[in-house]
Amino acid sequence: MKKLAVTIVTLSALIWGFSSFQEVSSIEQLIEKINNKQKREAKETIYIHTDKPYYMAGETIWFKAYLRNYQSLKDNQVSKTIYVELLDETGEIVEKEMLYAKGQNVHGDFKLSTEMAAGEYRIRAYTNWMRNFGKEYLFEERVNVFQINPDERRKVTDSDVAVDESNNQMAMSEEQYDLQFFAESGHLLASIPSRIGFKLVNSAGKGQPFSATVFASENKEITKIQGNEKGMGSLFIAPFPNEKYYAVLDKDLGKVNPQKYYLPVVESQGVSLKLSTSNANKWMVQVIATDDHLKEGMYLLATQRGKVLYMWNCKGERPSLRFAFPTDGLNNGVVKFTLLDKDHQPILERNAFRYLEEKVALTSDKDKYKKREKVALSILLKDDQGNNVAADASMSIVDDHIVDMDRKKNTILSELLFSKEIKGNIEDPMFYFNNFDVAKIEALDNLMLTQGYEKVVWMDDLNDTIPPVFIPEFGASILGQTTSLWNKDKTRMSEITMAAIGSKQFIAEEVVTDENGKFAFTGMVFFDTTEFVFQAKKYNNKKKKTTENRNVDISLYGIDSPKGFPIITDENEDVKHNSLAAFEKEILEIEKINRAFDSKTIILDEIEIVDEKIEDEFDRAGKLHSSGSVRSRLVMDSLNYAAGMDVWSFLQTDPKTAQVLRRNSFGSNTGSSVTVDEEGNVTSFSGEESVPVILDGFEVDIDFLRSMQTSELSFIEVLDASEGSLYMSNAINGVIALYSRDGSDQPNYVVYGINSFKHPGFYVGKEFYSPKYDVPKEEHIKPDHRITLLWEPYVTIDSTGTANIEFYTDDKSTRYHVEVEGIDSNGEPFYSTYQFDNN
């Protein structure tokens, strides 16, 4: 795909000319502000591809998350952590997964409970960083879950669910309607030929076809209008000054006092922006000003997802300026034309939509297959210029007789290309892409006229430098705050040390909180539940050094979820062609098969337990370090001379521990230091070669060791440097590890400045089971009934534009529906479907 590359200011100067160097400089400054804002925000976007549009309780929702840069739709460099949630109708979170998006894609799944209540649910996906820009940037998709009772089958006949498709237009009864008109770019100027968009919705908020007549005052008929199947269209009119125009639905023309729907007010003076997209290669733009705006000077800015494409200086004596806007090199999506006044303040906006189809060819080696036969599917992808292009994709194959894929209203095309750019609900977004032709191009432009118009707000905060509330995450995060141990309302600046306990990988970090005691550890990547230990010491901000004061309380928490809101259920959504009845029947058949085959278990002979394994007391230590790293171990019950001593006195007395403490903490040339109180007692020791003392995984100070008796300990270990580094960074000479007695006689003790937190880690998505029948196996005797025949979240289309997928059919005679979604290497999303039969 040819990429747009222009020098904005130079191009503007060549077209219109600038009156002064200062004018060029001011425009450069504006563009720089816009670009800096985009860099500062670094917005992201997510799309979730699911295997089906609706489910039965007990099924699994298979999904893939695509995480991309919002502007380019290419690889995202901000976040790696994605949260995917399943919310019920009230907005409560039913399921939640934290996923690690290595390579910008990741798959997951929600196993639905068989007891799950039927209803309309939502899948919500986001990164923590996305939350800085409003809930409209979060991905949300509705998904229905149905519930069946095997003992009370639904008696559904064709007449129960049949849909009359002979006429999509609902009967125009006495239902309430709302017909709205939208002047292009927001202003209808007197005597200026203008385009006006319109849309009619019924009382349920759904657009529907209609016909109406437009009148001027004194019931003078002006023109006839007709809305498409979504109730939208447009008309051209050259309004007279001070004239009022209105429309009456044709069904109401015979009434004495029909409902009148008024067109926008005609303005005597103002500014208007007109756009023609009839030529796909070159759009025509016209700026009209019946006041002094053009004389004073204006600027026209063209952007796409925040990226500046062009900027023109619009200044002249004439009331109108026309120019061509080349579309070669544009990405697919919404293009915003924003008109600015001489002070660079936005006046109005007109949106347009650019779309050239990616050419996706899906083929199979046969048209029809036998049961359990191997299928070879091929994908060939070309960009809008006909060049082979690489891509990341995902594929779902479902039983077309059971799953009504027409229920899927949103795809990767509609979600990434305009759902975030257009305000309000877009009814049936895929209507604009299915069977794409000239009529759909017109329908898209009507959508831009009716829902794409908004008063310009996106430039209001170009100078906004407020720090973001939500941090970006390159991995898992644990947040917290430190306060005074004695006063939880008093925040305390501290140094926090974090270490993973019993983790398969080394995780240890150290940070200093902010002045409010807040801190964050992020960027950790692990996939098992891991316990973290946190230790805090008061930090002296003036001296920029850590103290030995541990009178600190640590509060820990993870990333919270955004607030959920109740769903407004759409009662007009129906599953067509008896698909729901077929779905239920197939689910019951699968349950019957599973009961018949999965209940065949092997009963073992009775086993008599003659004894129980005695847990080794030293196993506790092995969970924290390898046994080979222990220099020496002191078992307290075998040391008679330790009786009656406090732990600190014992450590300074016993040769094995005292030698380590003296050699590494009291040497004059080690860079260590000792703190002594007025009575000559050692209160602390520190330095580059000091040896930390750990109790059950938590570092303790001398005051605490003095308060603890040796009778409270089970054993002591002296660890070498390799294991000592697991506890803290200054343990270069090892650690003295204390272990309390593990039993009911263990005294209670409190360690100040310490807390722990168990983190579940990243969820690892399950692999979809797709049996292979090339080699006979005993388990193949079980009948194979799959509603989702195949779910493949990782379809890699190489640089030649090709990908090949192989799988086997099941035991049903049916038609399969293949769906492929993805994003190519140019940042262009694509969508395609295919069907084949199994006899």
SEBA-857229 format. One record per residue (C-alpha): residue in one letter; x, y, z. Coordinates in steps of 0.5 Angstrom, whole numbers. Example, Ala and Ser with C-alpha at 12.3 -4.5 7.8 and 13.67 -1.06 7.14 Angstrom:
% residues 2
  tiro      u      v      w
     A     25     -9     16
     S     27     -2     14
This chain:
% residues 839
  tiro      u      v      w
     M      0      0      0
     K      3      7     -2
     K      3     11      4
     L      2     18      5
     A      8     23      6
     V      7     30      5
     T     10     36      8
     I      4     40     11
     V      7     47     11
     T     10     47      4
     L      4     44      1
     S      0     49      4
     A      5     54      2
     L      5     52     -5
     I     -3     52     -6
     W     -5     58     -2
     G      1     62     -1
     F      3     65      6
     S      3     72      8
     S      9     72     12
     F     14     68     16
     Q     10     69     22
     E      4     66     19
     V      8     60     17
     S     11     59     24
     S      5     60     28
     I      2     54     23
     E      8     50     25
     Q      7     51     32
     L      0     49     32
     I      2     42     28
     E      7     41     33
     K      2     42     39
     I     -2     37     35
     N      3     32     34
     N      6     33     41
     K     -1     31     44
     Q     -1     25     40
     K      5     23     42
     R      4     24     49
     E     -3     21     49
     A      0     15     45
     K     -7     12     45
     E     -9      4     44
     T    -15      0     41
     I    -17     -7     43
     Y    -21    -11     39
     I    -24    -18     41
     H    -26    -23     36
     T    -30    -29     39
     D    -32    -36     36
     K    -39    -34     36
     P    -44    -29     37
     Y    -48    -32     42
     Y    -48    -38     47
     M    -51    -43     51
     A    -50    -44     59
     G    -44    -49     60
     E    -40    -47     53
     T    -34    -44     52
     I    -33    -37     50
     W    -26    -37     45
     F    -23    -31     44
     K    -17    -27     41
     A    -15    -20     43
     Y    -12    -15     38
     L     -8    -10     41
     R     -6     -4     37
     N     -3      3     37
     Y    -10      7     36
     Q     -7     12     30
     S     -3      7     26
     L     -7      0     28
     K      0     -3     28
     D      4     -5     34
     N      3     -2     40
     Q      9      0     44
     V      5      2     51
     S      2     -3     54
     K      3    -11     54
     T     -3    -12     60
     I    -10    -13     57
     Y    -16    -14     62
     V    -22    -18     59
     E    -28    -18     63
     L    -35    -22     62
     L    -40    -17     65
     D    -48    -19     67
     E    -54    -15     65
     T    -53    -11     72
     G    -46     -9     70
     E    -43    -14     75
     I    -36    -17     73
     V    -38    -25     72
     E    -31    -27     70
     K    -24    -23     69
     E    -18    -25     66
     M    -11    -22     66
     L     -7    -23     59
     Y      0    -22     57
     A      0    -19     50
     K      7    -22     47
     G      7    -19     40
     Q      1    -15     40
     N     -4    -21     40
     V     -6    -26     46
     H    -12    -31     46
     G    -16    -33     52
     D    -23    -36     54
     F    -29    -36     59
     K    -32    -43     61
     L    -39    -41     62
     S    -42    -45     68
     T    -48    -49     67
     E    -52    -46     72
     M    -51    -39     69
     A    -57    -35     68
     A    -60    -33     61
     G    -59    -26     59
     E    -55    -21     55
     Y    -48    -20     57
     R    -42    -16     55
     I    -35    -17     54
     R    -31    -11     56
     A    -23    -11     54
     Y    -18     -5     56
     T    -11     -4     58
     N    -10      1     64
     W     -7      6     60
     M    -14      6     56
     R    -18      9     62
     N    -14     16     61
     F    -18     17     55
     G    -25     15     57
     K    -30      9     57
     E    -31     10     50
     Y    -24      8     48
     L    -25      1     52
     F    -28     -5     48
     E    -35     -7     49
     E    -39    -12     45
     R    -46    -15     47
     V    -46    -23     47
     N    -53    -27     49
     V    -52    -33     54
     F    -58    -38     53
     Q    -60    -43     58
     I    -64    -50     57
     N    -66    -55     62
     P    -65    -62     59
     D    -72    -64     63
     E    -76    -59     60
     R    -74    -58     53
     R    -77    -52     49
     K    -82    -53     44
     V    -80    -49     39
     T    -83    -49     32
     D    -82    -46     25
     S    -88    -41     26
     D    -85    -39     33
     V    -79    -36     30
     A    -80    -35     23
     V    -78    -28     20
     D    -82    -25     15
     E    -76    -22     10
     S    -80    -21      4
     N    -81    -13      7
     N    -76    -11     12
     Q    -80     -4     13
     M    -84     -5     19
     A    -91     -3     19
     M    -92      4     19
     S    -97      4     25
     E    -99      9     30
     E    -92      8     33
     Q    -88     14     35
     Y    -82     16     30
     D    -77     22     30
     L    -74     25     24
     Q    -68     29     25
     F    -64     33     20
     F    -57     35     20
     A    -54     41     16
     E    -47     39     13
     S    -42     41     18
     G    -47     44     22
     H    -50     50     18
     L    -55     52     13
     L    -53     58     10
     A    -59     62      6
     S    -58     62     -2
     I    -52     57     -1
     P    -54     50     -5
     S    -53     45      1
     R    -53     38      3
     I    -58     36      9
     G    -57     29     12
     F    -63     26     15
     K    -65     20     20
     L    -71     17     22
     V    -72     12     28
     N    -78      9     31
     S    -80      9     39
     A    -75      3     40
     G    -69      7     37
     K    -68      3     31
     G    -68      6     24
     Q    -73      4     19
     P    -74      6     11
     F    -79     11     10
     S    -82     16      5
     A    -83     24      6
     T    -85     30      3
     V    -81     37      5
     F    -85     43      5
     A    -83     51      5
     S    -88     56      9
     E    -95     56      6
     N    -95     48      5
     K    -91     49     -1
     E    -88     42     -3
     I    -80     43     -5
     T    -78     35     -6
     K    -79     28     -4
     I    -74     24      1
     Q    -73     17      2
     G    -69     13      7
     N    -65      7      6
     E    -67      1     11
     K    -63      4     16
     G    -67     10     16
     M    -62     15     13
     G    -61     19      7
     S    -59     26      4
     L    -62     32      0
     F    -60     38     -3
     I    -63     45     -2
     A    -62     52     -4
     P    -66     55      2
     F    -69     62      2
     P    -67     67      7
     N    -72     67     13
     E    -76     61     10
     K    -78     55     15
     Y    -77     48     12
     Y    -81     42     15
     A    -82     35     13
     V    -88     30     13
     L    -88     23     13
     D    -92     21      7
     K    -96     16     11
     D    -99     22     15
     L   -100     27      9
     G   -108     25      9
     K   -108     28     17
     V   -111     34     19
     N   -105     36     23
     P   -100     32     21
     Q    -93     31     25
     K    -88     36     22
     Y    -81     35     23
     Y    -77     42     22
     L    -70     42     18
     P    -65     46     21
     V    -66     54     22
     V    -63     58     16
     E    -57     63     18
     S    -57     69     14
     Q    -49     69     15
     G    -44     64     17
     V    -39     59     15
     S    -40     52     12
     L    -36     46      9
     K    -38     42      4
     L    -35     36      1
     S    -36     31     -5
     T    -33     24     -4
     S    -36     21    -11
     N    -29     21    -14
     A    -26     16    -10
     N    -19     18    -12
     K    -20     26    -11
     W    -25     29     -6
     M    -27     36     -7
     V    -27     41     -1
     Q    -31     47     -1
     V    -30     53      4
     I    -36     58      4
     A    -36     64      8
     T    -42     69      8
     D    -39     73     13
     D    -31     76     14
     H    -28     70     16
     L    -25     68      9
     K    -22     75      9
     E    -19     75     16
     G    -16     68     14
     M    -18     61     16
     Y    -14     54     16
     L    -17     48     14
     L    -14     41     18
     A    -15     34     15
     T    -13     29     20
     Q    -14     21     21
     R    -15     18     28
     G    -11     25     30
     K     -5     24     25
     V     -5     31     21
     L     -5     29     14
     Y     -6     36     11
     M     -7     44     13
     W     -9     49      8
     N     -9     57      9
     C    -15     59      7
     K    -15     67      6
     G    -18     71      0
     E    -23     76     -2
     R    -28     71     -5
     P    -33     68     -1
     S    -32     61     -3
     L    -25     57     -4
     R    -25     50     -7
     F    -19     45     -8
     A    -18     38     -9
     F    -16     33     -3
     P    -12     27     -6
     T    -14     20     -3
     D     -8     16     -5
     G     -4     13      1
     L    -10     14      6
     N    -11      9     11
     N    -18      6     11
     G    -23     10     16
     V    -26     17     18
     V    -22     23     16
     K    -24     29     20
     F    -24     36     16
     T    -24     41     21
     L    -24     49     20
     L    -20     54     24
     D    -21     61     25
     K    -15     66     24
     D    -13     65     32
     H    -13     57     31
     Q    -20     56     34
     P    -24     50     31
     I    -31     53     28
     L    -34     47     25
     E    -32     40     23
     R    -34     35     17
     N    -33     28     17
     A    -32     23     11
     F    -30     16     11
     R    -25     12      6
     Y    -25      5      5
     L    -22      1      0
     E    -23     -7      1
     E    -18    -12      2
     K    -18    -17     -3
     V    -19    -24      2
     A    -19    -30     -2
     L    -22    -36      2
     T    -21    -43     -2
     S    -22    -50      0
     D    -19    -56     -3
     K    -26    -59     -4
     D    -33    -56     -4
     K    -36    -62      0
     Y    -33    -67      5
     K    -35    -73      8
     K    -35    -74     15
     R    -29    -74     19
     E    -25    -72     13
     K    -19    -68     12
     V    -20    -60     10
     A    -15    -56      7
     L    -17    -49      7
     S    -12    -43      4
     I    -12    -36      5
     L     -9    -31      0
     L     -9    -23      2
     K     -8    -17     -2
     D     -8    -10      0
     D    -12     -5     -4
     Q     -7     -4     -9
     G     -7    -11    -11
     N      0    -13     -7
     N      1    -19     -3
     V      1    -17      4
     A      3    -21     11
     A     -2    -20     17
     D     -4    -23     24
     A    -11    -27     23
     S    -16    -31     27
     M    -21    -36     24
     S    -27    -39     27
     I    -31    -45     24
     V    -38    -46     26
     D    -44    -50     24
     D    -48    -46     20
     H    -55    -49     21
     I    -54    -48     28
     V    -51    -42     29
     D    -54    -35     26
     M    -48    -31     24
     D    -53    -26     22
     R    -53    -24     29
     K    -46    -22     29
     K    -47    -14     28
     N    -40    -12     30
     T    -33    -14     26
     I    -26    -12     26
     L    -28     -7     21
     S    -33     -3     24
     E    -30     -3     31
     L    -23     -1     29
     L    -25      4     23
     F    -31      8     26
     S    -34      6     32
     K    -29     10     36
     E    -30     16     32
     I    -37     17     31
     K    -41     19     37
     G    -47     15     39
     N    -50      8     38
     I    -48      5     31
     E    -54      1     29
     D    -52     -6     25
     P    -45     -3     23
     M    -43     -9     19
     F    -49     -7     14
     Y    -44     -2     11
     F    -39     -7      9
     N    -43    -13      7
     N    -44    -13     -1
     F    -40     -7     -1
     D    -42     -3     -7
     V    -43      4     -9
     A    -50      4     -5
     K    -46      3      1
     I    -41      8      0
     E    -47     13      0
     A    -50     10      6
     L    -43     11      9
     D    -43     18      7
     N    -50     19     10
     L    -48     16     17
     M    -42     21     17
     L    -47     27     16
     T    -52     24     21
     Q    -48     21     27
     G    -41     23     25
     Y    -42     31     26
     E    -40     34     33
     K    -38     40     35
     V    -31     40     35
     V    -28     38     42
     W    -22     34     40
     M    -17     40     40
     D    -19     44     46
     D    -14     41     51
     L     -8     41     46
     N     -4     45     52
     D     -6     40     57
     T      0     37     61
     I     -4     34     67
     P     -1     27     69
     P     -5     21     67
     V     -9     18     73
     F     -8     10     70
     I     -1      8     69
     P      2      4     63
     E      3     -3     64
     F      9     -8     61
     G      7    -13     65
     A      3    -15     72
     S      3     -9     77
     I      2     -9     85
     L      0     -2     87
     G      1      1     94
     Q      1      6    100
     T      5      7    106
     T      3     10    112
     S      5     11    119
     L      4      5    123
     W      1      8    129
     N     -4     13    124
     K     -6     10    118
     D     -9     17    116
     K     -1     20    116
     T      2     18    109
     R     10     16    110
     M     15     16    105
     S     19     10    105
     E     23      5    101
     I     20     -1     99
     T     23     -8     97
     M     19    -13     94
     A     21    -20     93
     A     18    -26     90
     I     17    -32     95
     G     18    -39     92
     S     18    -37     85
     K     21    -41     79
     Q     24    -34     76
     F     28    -29     80
     I     23    -23     81
     A     26    -17     86
     E     25    -10     86
     E     26     -4     90
     V     23      3     90
     V     22      9     94
     T     15     12     94
     D     13     19     92
     E     11     24     98
     N      4     21     99
     G      7     14    100
     K      4     11     94
     F      8      6     90
     A      8      2     84
     F     11     -5     82
     T     10     -6     74
     G     13    -10     69
     M     13    -17     72
     V     11    -23     67
     F      9    -29     71
     F      4    -34     69
     D      3    -38     76
     T      0    -35     83
     T      6    -32     86
     E      7    -29     93
     F     11    -23     94
     V     14    -20    100
     F     14    -13    101
     Q     19     -9    106
     A     19     -2    108
     K     23      3    111
     K     22     10    113
     Y     25     15    107
     N     28     21    109
     N     27     26    103
     K     31     31    105
     K     38     27    106
     K     36     22    100
     K     37     16    104
     T     33     10    108
     T     33     10    115
     E     32      4    120
     N     25      6    122
     R     20      0    120
     N     14      4    124
     V     11      3    117
     D      4      0    115
     I      4     -2    108
     S     -3     -3    104
     L     -3     -7     98
     Y     -8     -7     92
     G     -8     -9     84
     I    -11     -5     78
     D    -18     -4     80
     S    -24     -5     74
     P    -28      1     71
     K    -35      2     74
     G    -40     -3     70
     F    -47      0     68
     P    -53     -4     67
     I    -55     -6     60
     I    -61     -3     56
     T    -63    -10     53
     D    -65    -10     46
     E    -72    -14     46
     N    -72    -13     38
     E    -66    -18     37
     D    -69    -25     35
     V    -65    -31     33
     K    -67    -33     26
     H    -69    -39     22
     N    -70    -43     28
     S    -63    -43     30
     L    -64    -43     37
     A    -68    -49     37
     A    -63    -53     33
     F    -58    -50     38
     E    -61    -53     44
     K    -63    -59     41
     E    -55    -60     39
     I    -53    -58     46
     L    -58    -64     49
     E    -55    -69     44
     I    -48    -67     46
     E    -49    -67     53
     K    -52    -74     52
     I    -46    -77     48
     N    -42    -74     54
     R    -46    -78     59
     A    -45    -84     55
     F    -38    -84     54
     D    -35    -80     59
     S    -38    -84     65
     K    -34    -90     63
     T    -29    -89     69
     I    -24    -94     72
     I    -26    -97     79
     L    -19    -98     83
     D    -19   -103     89
     E    -19   -101     96
     I    -13    -98     98
     E    -11    -98    106
     I     -7    -92    109
     V     -3    -95    114
     D      1    -89    115
     E      1    -81    114
     K      7    -78    111
     I     11    -74    116
     E     12    -67    114
     D     20    -65    114
     E     21    -59    119
     F     26    -57    114
     D     21    -57    108
     R     19    -50    109
     A     26    -47    108
     G     26    -51    101
     K     21    -47     99
     L     25    -41     99
     H     32    -43     97
     S     35    -50     94
     S     38    -54    100
     G     45    -54     97
     S     46    -46     98
     V     46    -47    106
     R     52    -46    109
     S     50    -49    116
     R     44    -50    120
     L     43    -49    127
     V     37    -54    130
     M     35    -50    137
     D     33    -56    141
     S     40    -59    140
     L     43    -53    143
     N     42    -53    150
     Y     47    -46    151
     A     41    -42    147
     A     36    -43    153
     G     34    -37    156
     M     37    -32    151
     D     34    -27    146
     V     35    -28    139
     W     40    -22    138
     S     44    -24    144
     F     45    -31    141
     L     47    -29    134
     Q     52    -25    137
     T     54    -31    141
     D     54    -37    137
     P     60    -38    133
     K     57    -40    126
     T     53    -33    126
     A     57    -29    130
     Q     63    -30    125
     V     59    -28    119
     L     56    -22    123
     R     63    -19    125
     R     66    -21    119
     N     61    -17    114
     S     59    -12    119
     F     64     -9    124
     G     70     -9    119
     S     74     -3    119
     N     75     -3    112
     T     68     -6    109
     G     64      1    108
     S     60     -2    114
     S     57      2    119
     V     54      1    126
     T     49      5    130
     V     50      5    138
     D     45      8    143
     E     47     12    149
     E     48      5    154
     G     53      2    148
     N     48     -3    146
     V     48     -4    138
     T     42     -2    135
     S     43     -3    128
     F     48     -5    123
     S     49     -3    115
     G     53     -2    109
     E     55     -5    103
     E     57    -12    106
     S     52    -13    112
     V     48    -19    112
     P     41    -19    113
     V     37    -23    118
     I     30    -26    116
     L     25    -29    120
     D     20    -33    116
     G     22    -30    109
     F     21    -23    112
     E     27    -18    114
     V     27    -16    122
     D     31    -11    125
     I     35    -11    132
     D     30     -9    136
     F     25    -14    134
     L     31    -20    135
     R     32    -17    142
     S     24    -18    143
     M     24    -25    141
     Q     27    -31    145
     T     31    -37    142
     S     25    -42    144
     E     21    -39    139
     L     25    -41    134
     S     26    -48    130
     F     32    -47    127
     I     37    -42    123
     E     40    -43    117
     V     46    -39    114
     L     45    -38    107
     D     50    -36    101
     A     50    -30     97
     S     46    -33     91
     E     40    -35     95
     G     41    -29     99
     S     40    -24     93
     L     33    -27     93
     Y     31    -23     99
     M     34    -16     98
     S     40    -13     94
     N     45    -12     99
     A     45    -19    101
     I     52    -20     97
     N     55    -24    103
     G     49    -28    104
     V     43    -28    109
     I     42    -31    116
     A     35    -34    116
     L     31    -36    122
     Y     25    -40    122
     S     20    -40    128
     R     16    -46    131
     D     11    -49    126
     G      6    -51    131
     S      0    -49    136
     D      5    -47    141
     Q      8    -42    137
     P      8    -35    140
     N      5    -29    137
     Y      9    -24    134
     V      8    -18    129
     V     14    -16    124
     Y     13     -8    123
     G     14     -5    116
     I     12    -12    112
     N      6    -14    108
     S      5    -20    103
     F      1    -20     97
     K     -1    -26     93
     H     -2    -25     85
     P     -5    -30     80
     G     -1    -28     75
     F     -3    -28     67
     Y     -8    -33     65
     V     -6    -38     60
     G    -11    -39     55
     K    -13    -46     53
     E    -12    -50     47
     F    -18    -51     43
     Y    -19    -59     42
     S    -19    -61     34
     P    -19    -68     33
     K    -14    -71     28
     Y    -17    -77     25
     D    -11    -79     20
     V     -9    -84     25
     P    -14    -89     29
     K    -15    -88     36
     E    -19    -92     41
     E    -22    -85     43
     H    -25    -84     36
     I    -31    -89     38
     K    -34    -83     41
     P    -39    -79     36
     D    -36    -72     34
     H    -41    -67     35
     R    -38    -60     35
     I    -42    -53     34
     T    -35    -49     34
     L    -32    -54     29
     L    -25    -50     29
     W    -22    -44     33
     E    -15    -42     31
     P    -13    -36     34
     Y     -6    -35     31
     V     -7    -35     23
     T      0    -32     21
     I     -1    -30     14
     D      6    -29     11
     S      9    -24      6
     T      7    -28      0
     G      0    -26      3
     T     -2    -34      4
     A     -4    -38     10
     N     -6    -46     10
     I    -10    -49     15
     E    -12    -56     16
     F    -17    -60     20
     Y    -22    -65     20
     T    -30    -65     20
     D    -34    -68     25
     D    -40    -73     24
     K    -46    -68     22
     S    -48    -67     15
     T    -49    -60     15
     R    -46    -53     12
     Y    -40    -50     16
     H    -39    -42     16
     V    -32    -40     16
     E    -30    -33     19
     V    -23    -30     18
     E    -21    -23     22
     G    -15    -20     22
     I    -10    -14     21
     D     -5    -13     16
     S      2    -11     16
     N      0     -4     14
     G     -5     -3     19
     E    -11     -5     15
     P    -16     -9     18
     F    -20    -14     14
     Y    -26    -19     14
     S    -28    -25     10
     T    -33    -31     10
     Y    -33    -37      7
     Q    -38    -44      7
     F    -37    -51      5
     D    -41    -57      6
     N    -40    -64     10
     N    -45    -70      8
